[in-house]
Amino acid sequence: MLIRTEIKAAGDRYNGSYSCGLTMLGSGTMEAFRLKEGSEEWEEGTAVYEDDRGLVLKVIKTQDGDALRVKTTVNNNSSHEVDLELITSFVISGVKADRIHRLQSFWSAEGKLRTETLDEMHMEPSWANYGLRIEKFGNPGSMPVRKYFPFLATEDSSTGEFLGIELYAPSTWQMEILCEKEAALTIAGGIGDRDFGHWMKTLAPGESFTSPEAVLARGGSLYDIFDKLVKAQHPAISPADNDMAILYNEYCTTWGNPTFENVRKCCDKLEGKGIKFLVIDSGWYGDDTWYECLGDWEVNEERFPGGMKAIADYIRSKGMIPGIWFELETLASRCRYYNDPDHLVKKDGLPLQVGGRRFWDMEDPWVTDYLTDKVIKFLKDSGFGYIKIDYNDTLGMGCDGAESIGESLRRKVAASQEFYRKIRREIPDIVIENCASGGHRLEASWMELVSQASFSDAHETPAIPLIAANLQRVIKPEQNQIWCVLRGDDSKERLEYSLAATFLGRMCLSGEIYELTDEQWAVVEEGMSFYNKCSGIIKNGKTIVHRYENTTYLKPHGQQLVIREWQGKRLAVLHRFEDSEKIEPEFPEGVKILAEFGSGDSDFSAKAWLYEL
């Protein structure tokens, strides 16, 4: 396999082979480039290409553990402007494979593995080895995990070799699989191009542009490549959040109606229970129609008399770090600036509206100053140590403001990410949670800016264990915050089912905690104790078994067994769904069971084992 890159300049010829409109690869732009220095081999280093008009391409490859980081830089050393229609982060040629693995994702149904043979994808070469077969997929907009994760894996079943690719692309991205001849595939990926993402970039003489990064890994199984790609992520974990601590979020308790009194009630119940963070979710601002009041961020003083500092202080008095929810990039219809277009994202000259939301122009210095006051100063003045940042719709294909709507979108999202960095610069210990209607921003460049992420908006569905396990493939489990909603009428089996799902990531409790009986609390505390015992494996381990039969999230059936290993210990988590069987891990001879939780004796029950080899 060789690693190279491609660009496409406006005015140059497109490829033939019936591919125009489906791909921009193989264009006339690349015919003029020659390799000046470096190598296209799979190795650390920089390959430099030049053409006669003064364009210079650099493919920068950096080893990162068992993975290889790749990005492309283009420099315009000519005397004329150049309009780019395509820049790839990588192009890998000579890929031998007969299966393709992707991860699909929709709201509350994140991370579903999709595996197809090339035949099933209609990608076999023609009888004459002519005519490009092309599979191009990705996502347009400011929610990069929607329909697909920016991930692709290839498998050669004859050799057992796998190739995995993860794009660090916070907005519109694409990946391409090309087949023309029988020998091998070409795989490419990067920013969504002019065809796919309405992206063009004008480079003036002397200017340069760098693609998003891609991370590549090779291995002998899907488990190998998932583990290598995830371990190559380097998130900005807060110093206050490096211990896999348990948190409580009151959203599924008050459902958007928090008050000083009901949050105080939660604090009193949780005192001394081993909870580190207590997060107040949406509804603390505006009035009873808080979902129409996004953007002003004025405290609802009927709910919180005197402001939020009093409740933050109360949470701290009970031994927990207070957290609070914002959706800082958007504004809704009752915000005072909703009909003031000066500081809003526009499309075709008009404010871009999606559903009931409009969007701040995050490149606008006025907006940065406004949000610095409304968000950062608020966090400091009130004493919050945790912020949950939500984002509940997408900018779509693009917006006004640059040479193309796709380039403007890229810049707006880059400015949003810079505001995350500003929060961390001004409050270094702050814990930031990434939430975009749950999982729509579970993408590597977003995940590297935060401590934790909402794994999904699947609050109480039976699919929670499926989603939680699937997400171990693409984000660090230590960041994978999984809801465990507790209800006063929950049976012991239901409590165990919900708690055991959090053993696949970070435990996040919610629900009617003050209505639980002593017997129910005993089950919860047993689950918390088990979680703490296995937190090192969750954080540092490698998933070596992920077995399930289910194909539906809505009405799951069968059972799921996930086993994770670290330093001679294993954590096994079994969840049973409808029409299931009780199964156990294949314990090696001489194994020592260190702890167990749950029974797994019926449908919709669970059991977990912690054992030493």
N, C-alpha and C positions, 0 to 999 in steps of 0.2 A: 504494500500500500504506500502511495506517495501523497504527501500533503502539499497543497499549493493554494492558489487563490484565483479569483477572477473579478474583474470590473467590467462594466459596459458603459461606454460613453455615447451620449446622444449623437445621432447622425451616422454612427458606424453600423455596418450591416448586422442583422440578426442571423442566428443559425437557421439552417434549413431543416431538412428531415421532418417536415410537418410540425415543427416545434414552436414557431413564432406565436407568442401569446400565452404559451405554456411555460416557457423558460427563457431566460436571457443568457444562459450559459452557452459557451462555444461561439461567441460573437466575433465579429471582425476586430474588435478592440484588442483581443488577446493574441491575435495572429502576429502582431508587431513586437510583442514582448519577448525578451530573451533573459535567461537566468545569468546574472552577472556574478553573483557570489553566493556561497552557502549551499545548502542541500535541500532536496525535497523529501529526504528520508524521514522516517518517524524517529526524530531525535531532537534534543534541545539545540537551539540556534536560530539564526535569522537568514532567510533566503531573500535575496534582493533581485528584483526584475526591473529592466528599463525598456523603454521604447524610443523611437526616433523623435517623437514630438516633445519629449521632456517629462514624461510621467514616470514615476518611480513607485514600484510596489514592494512592500516588505511584509513577509510572513514571519511573525515573531512567535517562536515556540519555546515555552518555558516548562521544565519539569516541575511537577507539584506532587510529591509523594509518588503514588502509582499512576498518576494521571498526567496528561500533557495539556497545558493551556496554550491556546492558539488565537491570534488576532491578526488583522490585516491593517496596514497603514498605507495610504496613497498620498504621495506628494506631487503637487503640480509645479514642476520646475520649468515649465514652458513660459512663453510670453503671452499666452491667451487663456481666457476662461475655459474651463472644461465642465460640462454638465454630466454628472454621473447619473445613471439609471439603475445601477446595480453595484453593490460591493458585498462580497462574501466575507464572512469571518474565516471560512475554511472551504477548501474543496479537497476531498479525498478520492483518489482514483485507484482502480485496481482492487476494489472490495469484492471478495468472493463471499457470496451469501445466498441462501435460499429462503430465509425467513426474515420478516421485519417485525419489530416490536415497538409499539407506541403506547403512550399513556393518555387516555381520554379523560375529559373533565367537564362536567357541567355543575351548576349550582346544586349544592348538597349531594353531589355524586362524584366526588373527586377521585382521580387516580386509577381509573379502571384500565387494566392491561388489555391491549388489543394486539393479538398475534396473527399474522397472515403469511402464507407462503407467497412467493413471487407470482406463482400461477394464479392464486386466488386474487391477487391484486392486478391481474392481467398485465404483468410486467415481463413475461417471457419474450425473448427476441423474436423477430420475424423470421420467416423461412430464408430470407435473403440477407439477414443481419443488417437490415436497413430500416430507417424509420424509428425515431426516438420513442421509447416508452418512458413516460414521465409521471411520477407521483409527486405533486407539490402540495404541501400543507403548511399550516401555521395559524396565526391569529392576528387580525388587525385590531388596533385599539390600545387603550391604556390599562386593560386587564389582560395580562399576557397568558394567563392560564384560563382559557375559555375554549372549550372543544378539545384542545390538546395541550399538554405540557410541552415546553420547548425541549423535547427529548426524543431521541431515536436510538434504537439498537438494531444491529444486524447479526444474524446467526448463520454460520456455515455448519449444517447438521452433519456433514461428512467428516469434519475435523473437530467439531465441538468448540470452534473459536467464535468469540463474540466481540463486537465493537460497539461501544456506547458513546453517545454524544449528548452533551447538555449545553444549550445556549444560555448565556447570561444576557438576556434581552428583556428589558423592563417594559417595552412597548411592542409595536408591530414587529413580528419575526416570521421567518419562513425556513423550511427545510425542503430539500429536493432529493429525489432518488431518480437516477437516469440509467436506462439500459438500452444499448443499441446492439452490442455484440454479445455473444454467449459467454465470453470469458469472465467479465467482472462488471460491477456497478460503479457509478460515480455518485458520491454523496456530497451535498453542499448545503450550507446554511448561513444565515445572517439576518440583517435588516430586511423587512419586506420590501421588495424592489418596486419599480414603477408600475409593473403589471399587477402585482399582488397588494402592494401597500401605498400606491400613489406617492412613492418616494423618489425625489430627485434632489441632488445636492450640487450646487455650483461651487467649484473651486477656482478662486482667483489665482493669478500667478503668485507663487510662493506659499500658497495655503496647503494644508494637509487635512486629512480626515482619517479617523481610526474607527474600525468596526467594533461592535460588541465582541466580547470574548466568548470563545467556546472551549469546553473542557472535554477531552477525549480519553477513553480508557479501553484497554483490551483485557480479555480474561477468558476463563474457561466455562463461565456460566453467567446467567443473568445476575445471580447473587453477587458474583465478583465485580461486575461492572457497576451495578448499583452502589455497592459499598465503596468502590474507588471514587466514583463521581461525587457521592455525598461527602466523603471524607476530604475531598478537595475544596469544599466550601469552607469559608473562613468568616463566620458571622461575628458581628460586633456584640458579643454577649456582655451585658452590663456586669460590672463587679458585684452588684447586688443580686445577681441572678446566675451564679455559677455552681449552684448546689442542687439543681433539680427540684427546687422547692415546690410545694403544693400551693395552688391559688384558689380563690373563690371569686366568682363573678356573679353578681346579683341579677343578671338579666333574666334568667329563667325563674327567678323568684318574683320580681315585680313586673316583668314584661313591659319595660319602658316607663314605669311609674315609681322611680325611687324617691324616697323622702328621707329627711333626717331620722325620723322615727323608725321606719322599717329597716334602714341600713344600720342604725344603732342596735336594733333587735338582732340583726344578723351578727354584728360584732360581739354582742354579749354571748350569743350561742357558740361562737367560734373561738372565743378566748381560751387559750391554753390547749387548743386542738392540734397545733402543729401546722397551722396555715400561715404562710409568709406574706401573701399579697391578698388584699381585698379590693376588688375593682368595681367601681360604680359605672354602670353602662349608660346607654342613651336615656334621655328624658330629664336630666338634671337642669336643663336650660329651657328658655322659652316658656310655653304654657302647656296645657293639656294636649295641644296639637303640635308637640315637639318636633315631629317629623316634617312639619312645614316651616320650622324656625331655624333650620341649619344656617350657620353663617354669622349670626349676630353674637352668639355665645354669651348671652346674658343669663346669669343664674336665675332660676325660678325660685324666688324668695318665699313663695308660699310653701314650697316643698323644703327649701333649705334656708330658713331665716338667717339673715346676716351674711349669706354667702357660703362657700364650700370649705373654707378653712376650718370651721368648727367641726365638721364631720371628718375631715382629714385628720385633725388633731385627735378626735375620738378614736379613730381607727388605730392610730399610732399608740394611743394609751392602752389599747388592748393587745399590743405586741405585734401588730401587722403593718405592712407598708401600704399606704392608700394608693389606689389607681383610679383613673377616670378615662372616659370614652370621648373621642372627638372624631368627626368626619371633616377634616380641615380643608380638603381640596374642593369641596362643593358648597353650594348654598341653595336654599329652597325658597318657595314662593313668598314667604312672609319675612324674609330677610330684607333689611332696609336697602340693600344694594342689588336686589334681584333684578330690578328694572333700570339699573344704572350700568350702561354697557362699557364704561371706561376701563374697568378692571376685570372684565370677564373674557373667557375664551369665546372666540367668534368663528363662525363658518359662513362664507358668502356674505361677510359684513354684518351679520346678525348674531346675537348671543346664541351659542350652541345649547340647546335644551334637550335633555334626554329624560323622558318621563317627567317627574316633578323636580328635577335638578338642573341647575346650571353650574358652571365650573369657574373657579378663580383662575386667572392667568398667572401661573406660578412663576413666570419670567418677569413679571411686573414688580419693580422695587416697592411700589406702594403696597402691593399684596404681601410681600415679604415682611414689611414693617407692620402691617395690620395684624398678620398672623403671629408675628413675634410678640406683639402686645396681647392678643387675645388667647394665645396658646402658651407660649414659653413663659411670659411674665406671670400668667395665671398659675401655671404649674409651680413656679418658684414661690409666688406670694401665698398660695394655699397650702404648699407643703406636700404636693403629690410626688411620689417617687416612681410612678408607673403610668404610662399612657398607652391606651389602646387606640390605634389609628385605623379607622374604618374607611371604606371607599366603596360606594354602593351603585355605581354605574360607570360606563365607559365612554370615552370621547369618540369611539368609533374610528372610522377610517382616517380622520385627521381634521385639521383646523387651519384658520388663517394665521399668517405671521412669518412665513419663510418662503423660499423659492418653490416649495411644494407643500401640500397639506400633510404629506407623510413626514417630511423633515420638520415641520412645525410641531407635529405631534411628538416626535422624538425629543425635541427641545423642551416642550412643556413637561414631559414626564421626567426628563433629566433634572429640570428645576425642582420638581416635587421631591425627587430623591435628595437633592441638595438641601432641601428644608429639613429632611430627616437628619442629615448630618449636622445641620445647624442646631437642632434640638440637643443632640449629643454633645456638641462642643460647649453649649451654654449650661447644660446640666449633665456632667460627665457620668454620673451614676444612674441616670434615668433608665428604666426598663421600658423598651418600646415593643409593643405587640403589633404585628402586621395582620390586618384584617381587611379583606376586600370582599364583602358579602360572604365571609368565610374564606374560601380558598382561591379566589381569582388572581391573587398575586403571590402564590407560593412558587415563585421563580427565584433562581439563585441570586441575582443581583439585588432583588428586594430582600431576600432572606439574609444577605450579608450585612444589611443595615440595621438589623433588629435582634432582640433577644429571643422572642417567641413569635408564634403565629397561630391564629385561629385556624384549626385544621379544616373546618367546614362550618356551615350553618345547620348541619344535621345535629340538632340539639337532643332529640329523644328518640330517634328512629332506630329500629333494630339493625340498620346498616352501619352504625357507628364503628363496630370492630372491623368491618371490611374496609371502610375508608381509612381508618387509622393505620391498618397494616399496609394498605397500598401506598400510603404516603411515606412510609419508611424508605421507599425506593428512591425518592427524589429530594427529601429534606431531612435534616438531622432530627432524630427522634427527640433530642433534648429541646428542640424548638417547636415540636409538634403538639400543640395544646389541645387536648381532647376533652370534650364536654362529658361530665358525669352528673346528670340532673337527677336529684333525689326528690322523691315524692312521699308524702305521708302514707299513701296506700300501697307503696312498693312492697312486694313480697321479698323474702330473703333472696330468692333466686334472681329477682329483678335487680336488686341492689348489687349482687355479686356480678351479674352480667354487665352492668354499667361500670362498676369499679374496675373490673378486669380489662375493659377496653382501654383504660388509661395506662395500663402497663405496657402499651405499645407506643407511648410518648410521654407527654407531660400531663399530670393530673390536674384537671380544672373542675372543681365542684360548683354546683349551683342548685337551685331548687328550694323546696320547702324544708330547710334544715331545722327550723324551730318547731316543726310538726312531727319530727321523727321521735319514736319511742326510744327508751333506753336500749331495748333489744336491737332496734334498727341502727342506732348509733354504734353499738358494739360491732356490728357488721362493717359499718363504714370505717371505724377506727382499725379494725383488723385489715381491711383493704389498704388503708393508708400505711400501716406498719409494713405490709408486704411490699408495697410500692417503694418505700424507703430502703428496704433491704436489697431490692433488685435495681435501684436507680443507676448504679454504676454500669450495669450491663445494658440498660436502656440507652444510656448516654454514649458509651464507648464501644459497644459490641458490634457484631456483624450478624445479620439475619442469615441463617443457614437453612431454614425450612420455612416455606410459606405455602401451605397446602389448603386448597379450598375447591369446592365443586360449584359454588354458586355463580350464576350469570346475571342475576337481577339484584339491584339494591332495594327495590320497593318491597319485595316479598322474598327475602333471602331464605334459602333452603340448604340442607346439608350441614356441614360444619367447617370450621376454619382452625387450623393449628399453625401457630407461628413460634419458631424457636430462634432465640438470639444467644450468641456465645461470646464470652470475654474472660480471659485469664483463667481458663479451666473451669468456669462455671457457666451454666445455661439457665435461661428463663424460657419456659414453655407456657404459652397461653392458648387455651382451647375455648372457642365459642361455638355453641350449638344453636342452629336455627330450626326452621320447620323441617320435619321428616329427617331428623338427624340421628347420628349414632354417637355413643360415647367412645372416644378413642383416647389413647395415652401416647406420649412420646415413646420412642424405642429406646428405653433406658439401657445404656451400656452396662456390662457386667461390673459390679463393684461400685456402682454409682451411689452417692450419698445424697439423700433428699434433705435439703436444708430448711425448706418451708413450703407450705401449700396454702392455697386459698380457693374457696368455693367448692362446689360439689360436681357440677357438670352432669347431673343425674337426669336431666330432662331437656326437652326442646326449650330454647331461649334461656339456657343457663350457661355457666362458665366455670372453668377451673384453671388454675395456674400453679406451676411447679417451679421452684428454685432449687437447682441441684448442682452438685459438684462432681466432676468426672474423676 
